Amino acid sequence: MSMMQEFKKFAMRGNVMDMAIGIIIGAAFGKIISSVVGDVIMPPIGLLLGGVDFSNLAITLKAGSEGVEPVLLKYGVFINTVIDFLIIAFAIFIVVKGINSMKRKEEEKPAAPPAPTKSEILLEEIRNELRKK
C-alpha cells in the first residue's frame, strides 16, 4: 500500500473526522466563551470592584524611554485568562454531565430479550407436542 493510500485511509476514518470537527467547534466555542467573559462577565465584576478593568492591570518592571517600550508584568490579562478557563471548564462539565445523564437513562432501560435461537424454537415445539399427548 502506498503512503498516499495509507494516509487517505487514515484521514477518512470516522474517528479522525470526528476529532477534526470537534477541534473546529472547540475553537469557535472558545472564541464565544472569551467574548462572554471579556464583554459580558468582566465589566460588571470590574464595576463591582470600583471600575477596575483587569486587562489593564500590570506592574511596570522597567519604565519605557524614548523609542523603547516599557517592560510590564500583565497580571490582569492572566486573571482574565484564568476566569476564561474556569468558565470553559464549567461549561464543558455541564455538557459532559448532561451526556452522562442521558447515557445512564439509556442504560437503565431494560433491554429486549434476545430472539430465541432455532434450537430453542425446536425444543419449544417438541415440548408443546409432548404436552398434547
C-alpha positions as CSV (number, residue, x, y, z in Angstrom):
1,M,0.0,0.0,0.0
2,S,1.5,3.4,-1.0
3,M,2.0,6.1,1.6
4,M,-0.7,8.2,-0.1
5,Q,-3.3,5.4,0.1
6,E,-2.4,4.7,3.7
7,F,-2.8,8.4,4.6
8,K,-6.1,8.6,2.8
9,K,-7.3,5.5,4.7
10,F,-6.2,7.1,8.0
11,A,-7.7,10.6,7.2
12,M,-11.0,9.2,6.2
13,R,-11.6,7.2,9.3
14,G,-14.6,8.2,11.3
15,N,-12.5,9.0,14.5
16,V,-10.2,11.4,12.7
17,M,-13.1,13.3,11.0
18,D,-14.9,13.5,14.4
19,M,-11.8,14.8,16.0
20,A,-11.3,17.4,13.3
21,I,-14.9,18.6,13.6
22,G,-14.5,18.7,17.4
23,I,-11.4,20.8,17.2
24,I,-13.0,23.3,14.9
25,I,-16.2,23.5,17.0
26,G,-14.0,23.8,20.1
27,A,-12.0,26.7,18.7
28,A,-15.3,28.5,17.8
29,F,-16.7,27.7,21.3
30,G,-13.5,29.1,22.8
31,K,-14.0,32.4,21.0
32,I,-17.6,32.6,22.1
33,I,-16.6,32.0,25.7
34,S,-13.8,34.5,25.5
35,S,-16.3,37.1,24.3
36,V,-18.8,36.2,27.0
37,V,-16.1,36.6,29.7
38,G,-14.4,39.7,28.3
39,D,-17.5,41.5,27.1
40,V,-20.3,40.3,29.4
41,I,-18.9,39.0,32.7
42,M,-15.7,41.0,33.4
43,P,-17.2,44.5,33.0
44,P,-19.8,44.0,35.9
45,I,-17.1,42.4,38.0
46,G,-14.8,45.4,37.3
47,L,-17.7,47.7,38.1
48,L,-18.3,46.0,41.4
49,L,-14.6,46.3,42.3
50,G,-14.7,50.0,41.7
51,G,-14.3,50.3,37.9
52,V,-11.2,48.1,37.7
53,D,-10.5,46.7,34.2
54,F,-8.5,43.5,34.8
55,S,-6.9,43.5,31.4
56,N,-5.2,46.9,32.2
57,L,-3.7,45.7,35.5
58,A,0.1,45.5,35.2
59,I,3.3,46.1,37.2
60,T,6.0,48.1,35.4
61,L,9.2,46.2,35.7
62,K,11.2,48.7,33.6
63,A,10.0,52.1,32.6
64,G,10.0,52.9,28.9
65,S,12.2,55.5,27.4
66,E,12.3,57.2,24.0
67,G,11.7,54.5,21.4
68,V,11.8,51.7,24.0
69,E,8.6,50.0,25.2
70,P,8.2,49.6,29.0
71,V,8.5,46.0,30.4
72,L,5.2,45.1,32.0
73,L,4.1,42.2,34.1
74,K,0.5,42.0,32.9
75,Y,-1.2,40.0,35.7
76,G,-4.6,41.4,34.8
77,V,-4.5,39.5,31.5
78,F,-3.6,36.4,33.4
79,I,-6.6,36.9,35.7
80,N,-8.9,37.2,32.6
81,T,-7.3,34.0,31.2
82,V,-7.9,32.1,34.4
83,I,-11.5,33.2,34.5
84,D,-11.9,32.2,30.8
85,F,-10.5,28.8,31.7
86,L,-12.8,28.3,34.7
87,I,-15.9,29.3,32.7
88,I,-14.9,27.0,29.8
89,A,-14.2,24.1,32.2
90,F,-17.6,24.6,33.9
91,A,-19.4,24.7,30.6
92,I,-17.7,21.5,29.5
93,F,-18.5,19.9,32.8
94,I,-22.2,20.8,32.4
95,V,-22.2,19.3,28.8
96,V,-20.4,16.1,29.9
97,K,-22.7,15.8,32.9
98,G,-25.8,16.1,30.6
99,I,-24.4,13.5,28.2
100,N,-23.6,11.1,31.1
101,S,-27.1,11.6,32.5
102,M,-28.6,10.7,29.1
103,K,-26.4,7.6,28.8
104,R,-27.4,6.4,32.3
105,K,-31.1,6.8,31.4
106,E,-30.4,4.8,28.2
107,E,-28.6,2.1,30.1
108,E,-31.4,1.8,32.7
109,K,-34.0,0.9,30.1
110,P,-34.5,-2.8,30.2
111,A,-33.1,-4.5,27.1
112,A,-35.5,-6.5,25.0
113,P,-34.9,-10.2,25.5
114,P,-32.9,-11.8,22.7
115,A,-34.8,-13.6,19.9
116,P,-34.9,-17.4,20.5
117,T,-32.4,-19.4,18.6
118,K,-33.5,-22.1,16.1
119,S,-32.7,-24.8,18.6
120,E,-34.8,-23.1,21.3
121,I,-37.8,-22.9,18.9
122,L,-37.4,-26.6,18.0
123,L,-37.2,-27.5,21.7
124,E,-40.4,-25.5,22.4
125,E,-42.2,-27.3,19.6
126,I,-41.1,-30.7,21.0
127,R,-42.3,-29.6,24.4
128,N,-45.7,-28.5,23.0
129,E,-46.1,-31.8,21.2
130,L,-45.3,-33.8,24.3
131,R,-47.9,-31.8,26.3
132,K,-50.5,-32.6,23.8
133,K,-50.1,-36.4,24.4
